[in-house]
Amino acid sequence: MKTKKLWISLCTAFLAVGVALAPTAGAQSTAEQAAPASNSTTSKAEAKAQKKAERKANRAKKNAELKNLEQHGYSPNGNQTQYPQNYQDAQRKASASQQMIKPASAP
């Protein structure tokens, strides 16, 4: 009987301590959660901006390459019966003109 009363009083004491500390612990965890949330929002925005900049740079590079090929005789809208050959010829011409522009470096 004494063991049962002791057990009940210990459980009651632990429960009382847990209830007393719960609002304080909850407030701390909420504050701790709020700080990373604002950082994650900032990092999400930064990541989104970085991805957008990468897409923009890739698009500009692709468009510049296409323009260069078009200047050397390739037409993506033209006759496609000779597609691989026309494309490769334009690439060869573009490479040759790039090599002519760049001076040969001495070894």
C-alpha angles and dihedrals in degrees: 000000000000090000091054092050091047091050092049093048092049092049090048091050093050091047092050092050091047092050092047092052097040098084092048093048091045092052091051094049091048091052091047091050093049094058097054090044092061090045092050090050090052093046091048090053091047092048091049091050091048092051090048091052091049092051090049092050092047091049091050091049092049092048091048091051092049092048090050091051091047090052088055097052107278117130116186090191096047133083108325098189089099094036105143094040095048091048094048092047090053090049091051092050091047091050091049092051091048091052090050091052094049113069116232111256120228116245 
